[in-house]
């Protein structure tokens, strides 16, 4: 049936809606530029409450398999695409794109002029949107920018892997690939729900990883002092939201980019090695460079396209952070070595008395 994409600025785009319900769907609209990787995007908890526009014009051609999920279910609020194919072909595929999202009751609006929508988002910024089965002149798009982490964090401690190094993975909505990257490097990993961060000391970890997650990092301001204490006590790596939370907990500030970075070929410069590498990214917020002056955090990585901060290092503590996704999935694994660098920090400090 016909469907309509209403944006917060009043513009309306017409397409075909695949959704059983007649209810309006609201969310923040953002766009992802990778040519592949739709399954990982759908299931990445950082996309909670967001409506994702895929810029690649043909989506679904390799179907959906049972191994590439980044969490237990799709997390996006809805998807906006040009052509949605059910004619998939891949030896591992189990469902079509459409079957999978229908199973979870997630709307797809297709045959939308995605190029026009993305141009609009690039000039006006990520904004609220409504997907509606009616050309509803009264549509008032709204979006949730907070609370997402509380919806996706786990509810109990869980343990994975059997290695000698024990890493506490603080779960703000972690991607499975982050856990896998640690387990594959011989770590025992305990995932710690947001509300159980006070259990970290009891676990006696050798290192801590602060995960990715949805929404505005400021939503977690009541946890900043607890986060600062944890990351000042153990060798730490922060990824995406985790990176932002480390910066905020040391007193730096974040801001929202006009339309964010979501894709698989985002170039990042490493000031330490003087090298550029391609990264997978999915974020709206960035750390404000000037706000780092009052902290002991220093810029380690920045984005080649817009000079925004892409990662930090602490001048005295073993803390490294990445705004990009070294675990990839989707996208290049060129920056996976950051996990090795983190584990070197862990090895170098293993058994030492804490820093605080
Ligand atoms: N992938 C993430 O962790 C995203 C971080 C944060 N929600 C942002 O959009 O900037």
Boltz pocket constraint, residues with backbone or C-beta under 6 A from the ligand:
constraints:
  - pocket:
      binder: B
      contacts: [[A, 46], [A, 211], [A, 212], [A, 213], [A, 214], [A, 215], [A, 216], [A, 217], [A, 239], [A, 240], [A, 241], [A, 242], [A, 282], [A, 283], [A, 284], [A, 285], [A, 286], [A, 323]]
      max_distance: 6.0
